[in-house]
Amino acid sequence: MRPFQQNNYHLALLGDRTGGAEFQIYGRVWREIDLLHPDFVINVGDTIEGGKNDDTVEKQWSEFQSIWKRYKHYPLYFTAGNHDIWGPFSEKIYVRETSFQPNYSFNYQDTHFTVLDNSRDRRPQ
């Protein structure tokens, strides 16, 4: 039996930013996160407005690169939301922009995290 290991980390959960979100507010939230000095950040999904529009998905993701570049010293884990992935093309862009598959897991210290994609309805048609 493994001895109990003490986890000692701080994480920040970054919530849904859709529904008329303002770009400046998102930047301010990141500045506030930076003041807390978390060990890592988990984005809980719905990073972009999406709108199920394949024509604008790449532009929407690229708008955030300027903010994320400032905070690359924090590992950032993404969760797919229904505004982020709605079909094959948006999934391809999501993976390219976030470097994460829709379903994955990771370990941090003695904690195992599982991230599940709930962005699409998987029921048989």
C-alpha positions in Angstrom: 0.0 0.0 0.0 1.3 3.4 -1.0 1.8 5.9 1.8 -0.5 9.0 1.7 1.1 11.8 -0.2 0.3 15.4 0.7 -0.9 17.4 -2.4 0.3 20.9 -2.2 -0.9 23.0 -5.1 -3.2 25.8 -6.1 -5.3 25.7 -9.2 -7.5 28.3 -10.9 -10.7 27.3 -12.6 -11.5 29.6 -15.5 -15.2 29.6 -16.3 -17.5 29.9 -19.3 -16.9 33.3 -21.1 -19.7 33.1 -23.6 -23.0 35.0 -23.8 -21.9 38.5 -24.9 -18.5 38.3 -23.2 -16.1 41.3 -23.6 -12.5 40.6 -24.6 -11.2 43.2 -22.1 -12.9 41.4 -19.2 -11.3 38.1 -20.1 -7.9 39.9 -20.0 -8.7 41.3 -16.6 -9.7 37.8 -15.3 -6.3 36.5 -16.4 -4.5 39.4 -14.7 -6.4 38.5 -11.5 -5.5 34.8 -11.9 -1.9 35.9 -12.3 -2.0 37.7 -9.0 -2.9 34.4 -7.3 0.1 32.5 -8.8 -1.7 29.2 -9.4 0.3 26.1 -10.2 -2.0 25.5 -13.2 -5.3 26.7 -14.7 -8.2 24.6 -15.9 -10.5 26.2 -18.4 -14.0 24.7 -18.0 -15.2 25.2 -21.6 -17.0 27.6 -23.8 -13.9 29.7 -24.5 -15.2 31.1 -27.8 -18.7 32.2 -28.7 -18.8 29.6 -31.5 -22.3 30.0 -32.8 -21.8 26.7 -34.8 -20.2 28.9 -37.5 -17.2 27.1 -39.2 -16.4 30.4 -41.0 -15.4 32.3 -37.8 -14.1 29.6 -35.5 -10.4 30.1 -36.5 -10.6 33.9 -36.0 -12.3 33.5 -32.6 -9.6 31.2 -31.3 -6.7 33.3 -32.7 -8.0 36.4 -30.8 -7.1 34.7 -27.5 -3.5 34.0 -28.4 -2.3 37.4 -27.4 -3.7 36.9 -23.8 -2.5 33.3 -23.4 1.0 34.2 -24.6 1.4 36.5 -21.6 0.6 33.7 -19.1 2.4 30.7 -20.7 4.3 30.2 -17.4 1.1 28.5 -16.1 0.1 25.2 -17.5 -3.4 25.7 -19.0 -5.7 22.7 -19.4 -8.8 23.1 -21.7 -12.2 21.5 -21.5 -14.4 21.4 -24.6 -17.7 23.2 -24.3 -20.6 23.2 -26.8 -19.5 26.7 -28.0 -16.0 25.3 -28.7 -16.8 22.1 -30.6 -20.0 21.4 -32.6 -18.7 19.4 -35.5 -15.6 17.9 -37.2 -14.1 21.2 -38.3 -14.5 23.0 -35.0 -13.0 19.9 -33.2 -10.0 20.1 -35.6 -9.5 23.8 -34.7 -10.0 23.2 -31.0 -7.3 20.6 -31.0 -4.9 22.7 -33.0 -5.4 25.8 -30.9 -5.5 24.2 -27.4 -3.1 21.2 -28.1 -5.6 19.0 -26.3 -7.9 16.3 -27.4 -11.6 16.6 -26.4 -11.1 13.7 -23.9 -7.8 13.3 -21.9 -6.4 13.0 -18.4 -3.4 14.3 -16.6 -1.7 13.9 -13.3 -0.6 16.7 -11.0 1.3 15.6 -7.9 -0.8 12.8 -6.5 -4.0 13.8 -8.1 -5.4 12.4 -11.4 -7.7 14.7 -13.4 -10.0 13.4 -16.2 -11.3 15.8 -18.7 -14.4 14.7 -20.6 -15.9 16.3 -23.7 -19.6 17.0 -23.2 -19.8 19.5 -26.1 -21.9 17.3 -28.4 -24.9 15.1 -28.2 -23.6 11.5 -28.6 -27.0 9.8 -28.6 -27.8 7.6 -31.6 -29.9 9.5 -34.2 
